[in-house]
Amino acid sequence: IENFALGSQDVSPVLLIPEKLYGRDAEIRLLQEVFERVVTTGEGGELILISGYSGIGKSALVNELHKSIVELKGIYLSGKFEQFRRDVPYGTLADALGGLVRQILTCSAGEMAVWRDIILKAVGEHGRLLTDLIPALGMVIGEQAPVGELPPAEAENRFFSVFRKFMVAIATAEHPLVLFFDDLQWLDAGSLKLFQYLFEHGRLPYFLLIGAYRDNEIGPSHPLNMVLEGLEKAGSRIHRVHLMPLPEKEVCGLLADTLLCTPERVQALAELVHEKAAGNPFFTLQFISEVYDEGLFECNPE
């Protein structure tokens, strides 16, 4: 609780919940170890899958890694698949890569020229396939000539091959690339096939893919599970992280830090909050905020 002086004597208490993760130390270490290996060895091509119920803290866990990515000048791009957008092939992927284009467009003219040369050298005469997917990319590499027509299956393989070359070009030792996609349970079929292609055709240097999904919505027959089983059998490095509800001890620590008191002082309250929210971090924070809004917490400035 922080006190802000409104006048000479008036004080307004504000509830501040710490922006730290509780009970996820082992999971944070795993993400950092995998990322550091991708950066230091350059092998890349690793996949981290984070599963758990809604509100369990999957995105919050990845945000902890974001700090390390920024420190090492890495490129972090993210997207969120949507239930009612599954009929739009590569739509979420295009949105995520649009974030890279926006970053490039803020660079100096010289830096943008370097990016343009790197990308054009990688994709050659097939740049149109990328600008059709990410229209804003045309502002970086210029207008691209149309590509020749091919039967559907051959056209798909050509696109996958060009996209992979594009990924190899932008993920480098100077700028390792991390792609994070949430809600994989709503992954569109086109993106799933593309991801499968990327991992089946050799390691992508300096590249890490992270996906999160609600495991209660992905059964054994879900297309994602079927693809993952095939990749694991082929030797792909896949790390699975399953987030469990927070134990009562961690909820107690959260409350103690929030209310600026000892864990013993809030033990009984922690038991109640843990029971009400079932250890779900999001529901826990919501419950604490609602209790505060109802005036059941009172700040003693002294």
N, C-alpha and C positions, 0 to 999 in steps of 0.2 A: 504494500500500500504506500503510495507516495502522496505527500501533502503539498498542495500548491497554495501559496498565500494569495488571497484575493483582496486583502486589505491589511490594515494594521493588526487586526485580531482574527478576522474570519479565516477559516481553513476548510478546504474542500477535499475530502479523501477520494482517491481514485484507485480502483482495484487493478493491479498490474500482475498478470499471470506470466511467469518466466517463459521466455522463448527458447527453451531447451527441451531436448527429448529425454524422457525418463524411461528407464528399463530397456534401452536399445543399444547399449554399449557394444555388445558382441556383433550385432548387425551392422553398426556403423564401421567397426573395424574391418569386417569382411568387405564392404563396399570400397573402403579406402585401400585395402590391400590389393584388390583386383585392379582398381584404377591405377595405382602406383606401378603394378606389374605391366600394365598396358603401356604406360608412359616410359618406363625405364628399359623394357626389353624391346618395345616396338612391335611385338608379335600381334597384339590386338586380336580382334575376332572373338571376344568373349561376350557372353550373354548372362545377365543377372535377372532372375525372375523373382518378383516380390509379390506374395499372395497374402490374402487376409480379408476379413469382412470390411464392409464400408465403414469408414471412420477409424480404422485401426491404426492409421498413421503411415501408410505406404508412401504418399507424396512427401510427407514431412521427413521421412528417412532419406529420400533422395536429395532433398534440399540441403541436408547436412553435407552430402558429398559435393554439392554445388560450390561450396566455399573452397574446397581443395582444387576444383577445376579452375576456378577464377585465379587462384594463386599461381597456378602453373600455366596461365595464359591459354587454357584449353577452350574449346568451343562447346558450349552446352546448348542443346536445342531440345525442345519438348513439345509434345502434342497429346491430345486427349481424344480417344475414339468415342464416338457417340452412337447410341442405340439406333437412332433414326437416320443415321447417315451411312449405314453399312453398304448401301447400294452405290456409293460414290467411290470408285477405285482410287486409291492413293491420296484421297482428299486430306486426311489428317497428316500424312507424310509431307504433302506439298505445303501445308500450313507451317509445319515445323521448319522445313528448309527455307521457307520464306523469311524466317527469323535470321537465318544466315545472310540472306541477300540484304536485309535491312542493315545488318552490321557492316557488310562490305560497302554499302552506299554511304555510310558515315565516314569512311576512310578518306585519306587524302587522294588526290588524283594519281600520284605515283603508286600508292598501295593498291588502288583499284586496278591500275594497269597490270600490276603483278598478278592479282587474282584473275583478271581476264585472260592473261597469257597461260596461267596454270590450267584453268578450266578448258580453254579452247584446245590446248595441247592434248589434254586427256580425252576429250570427246570427239575431236576431229570434225568431220563433216556432219555429225549427228547431233549437233547442238540444239537443233529444233525440237528434238524429243524432250529436252530439258526445259526449254522455254515454253513449250506447250503445257508442261506440268507445273512450272513455276514462272508465270508470265513476267514477274518483276525481274527475273534473272536476265531478261533481254536488255535491261538498263545497264548491266555489267558487261555482258559479252556481245551486245549488239544484236541486230536482227539476223536471224539464221535462215538459211535456205531450206526449203521443204526437203523431206527425205523421201526416198522411193517407196512405193507401195509393196507390201509383202503379205502373204497369207497370215491369218491371225496368230497362229502358233509361232511362226518365224518372227513376226513383228514383236510379239511379247518377249521372245528370247533376245532380240536385238535391243529392245528397251532395257531389259534387265542388265545386259552386258554393258551398255553405255552408262547406266546408272551406277554400276559397280566401279567403273573407271572414274566416274565423278567423285565417288566416295573416297577412293584411293588418293585422288588429287587433293582433296580438301582436308583429309586427316593426316597430319604430319607430326614430326617430332617437335616442331615449334608450336604447333596448335593441335594437340590431340583432340579427338572428337568424341563427345558423349551424346547419344540420342536417348531420350527418355520418353516412353509412351505409357500413358495411364489408360486404364479400362480396356485391357486387351481382350476381355470377354466379348467386346463389340468390334473387334478387329475385322476389317473388310477382307474379302477373299483375295483381292489383288495384292494388297500390302503383305498378307501372309505368304503368298507365293514369292514375292520379291525378297522378303526377309530370308525365306528358305534358300533361295538362290544365292544370296550373299554369303551365307554360311557354308553352303555346299561347294562353293568354288574357291576354296582356300581362305586363309586368314586375311582379314583386312588390317593392315598395320595401323597402330595408334587409334584404334576404333573400339568403343565400348557401347553395347546396346543394353539398355535397362528397360524392362517392362513390368508393369504392375497390373494385377487383376484380382477380381473377387473370386476366390476359389470355390465358393458355393454356387457360382454360376457357370463353372467350367467342369463338365463331367468327362469321363474317359473317352466318350465318342466326339467330344468337341474337336473341330479341325485343328485348333492350336495344339492340343495335347498330342494328337496324332503326328503332327509335324515335329514337335519337340522330341518325341520318342525316336523318330527316325534320325534326327540330328545327334542325339546322344549315342545312338548305336554307331553312327559314323565317326564319333570321336570329338564332337564339338564340345567346347568348354562351357558348360551351363551350370550356373550356381543358383540354387533355389533357396529363397529366404521366406519362411512362413512366419508372419507376425501374430503372436498370441496376445490375448488381453493382458493389460498391466496387472501385476500382482498388487495386493493391498499395500505392501511396503512402499512401492513406487508412488501410489496415489497419496500416501501419507507424506512422502517427501515433497511432492508437488504442492500440497496444501501448506506444509510448513514454510516452504519458500515463498508462497503467495501471500500468506498471512503474517510473515515475519515473526515466527515463533518456533518453539521446539517441536519435533515430531511427537513427543509425548503429549503435548498440549492439544494436538489435533487428532490423536489416535482414534478417539470415538467418532469424530466427524468423518475421518477417513474410512472407517468401517461402513458408515452409512452411505457415503458417496460411492464407494466401491460396489456396494450392493445395488444401488440405484442404477449405476451406469455399466455394471457388469465388466468393469475394467477396460471399457472402450475409451480411448483417449479423447475422441471428439465429443462423445456424450458426457464424459467427465468434465471437460471444459465448459460445455453448455450448461451443465447442472450447476457448476460453481458460479457461473455468470448470472444464471437465473436467481439463485439464492441471494446473490449480492444485489441484483436489481429489486428484489422484494424487500430489501432492507434488513435481511437477517444477519448480515455481517455489519459490525459497527467499528469504526476506526477510533483508537485511543491515541491522539497525537503525542502523548507523553510516553 
